[in-house]
């Protein structure tokens, strides 16, 4: 317990009246005491430890501060140290300050890991409240929890609580193990192209919300007004709470690169889109494989089309946007790819068949349809599905907790996020397909056959959900 005693001695020199807490195995540090307290703690560890790092938002932090350098110094000496970076969204691995931080850590010998936290409340039977995620365990003998200060604080640290109580150590170890179960670092090398794919959500979320107030006039979700959907969409994406291509990143990256013909320009139709996410995947993949592409983005609403044009301009890419009902769309040419993410389930069963027939009509003979479809074996055929009251309340609670944790990224107060999350959850509906057999039959009726089919389990919006990832082509005549 040498670490705890050294911290207690330091704290006793700084302030009076710590004995009662110290006898209970608890030491409380102000933000101004953390850097020196951290140095004392890290210099006294014997074996090593584990620490989380909740990536801050625009307020930033100094990766080379005394606090972080003190632990790197111990790693240089051979101490076994792991740092787990907690991110609200996988694309934040692009942040230059974060990259600098983990490169310095790795150079020092710290084991660096990453986890996306949007699905952690709760996780594996452990309550993962935001206030429980910022902590370190040292020599399995002492735990330090960091509690953030108010939003107005200029200090990147909060208040620090160090404890050697076994019950607190046990809790921290359970949370550590649950977090490490979500570690994505093993796939980091193969997934770096996905992380390199740029989606500037913090820039575009406020713009898209503002656009929705005067551009939204209705779409397949609501023929009268879809502003509730597009206003909330990118804020909920910031917290990874809604279904987007990101949930199927590897599928889309491989499907495009595996079927693009290198000897010709690829014509791509994005059939329905909530924002620019699918466009980002298309532009990224074809740029990487150095194949020219001609992209058309189709939707009934001007809001996602406008934000797609904004994104294309940012990427210096030319695209065509089309405000049209997919069922009425009749272009002069056909497409090499028709792509849609979770689009079919926005339609009734009768309309799903019509959409598939239209896709087949729009496809070249050698073309491919690339899409995902939510499956639910319990759903009644041709009946829309809405979240239950409990699912709505759980969704709102998760949104508010995550918004508090990632306040600097989200840009809105947690109560505002809770409000738009509630409106989204109360109004969203879909028409799931029960199984592969039902889905395959609909594709075949439209003259399409599966070339590739996989089912994958994702966390879902309200509950854990199975999606079909499909590459389809026209039947041979």
Buried (B, 14 or more C-beta within 10 A) or exposed (E): EEBBEBBBEBBBEEEEEBEEBBEEBBBBBBBEBBBBBBBBBBBBBEEBBBBBBBBBBEEEBEBEEEBBBBBBBBBEEEBBBBBBBBBBBBBBBBBEEBEEBBEBBBEBBBBBBBBBBBBBBEBEEBEBBBBBBBBBBBBEBBBBBBBBBEEEEEEBBBBBBBBBEEEBBEBBBBBBEBBBEBBBBEEBEEBEBBBEBBBBBBEBBEEBBEBBEEBBBEBBBBEEBBBBBBBBBBBBBBBBBBBBBBBBBBBBBBBBBEBBEEEEEBBBBBBBBBBBBBBBBBBBBBBBBEBEBBBBBBBBBBBBBBBBBBBBEEBEBEBEBBBEEBEEBEBEEBBBBBBBBBBBBBBEBEBBBBBBBBBBEBBBEEBBBBBBBBBBEEBEEEEBBBBEEEBBEBBBEBBBBBBBBBBBBBBBBBEBBBBBBBBBBBBBBBBBBBEBEBBBEBBBEBBBEBBBBEEBEBBBBBEEBBBBBBBBBBEEE
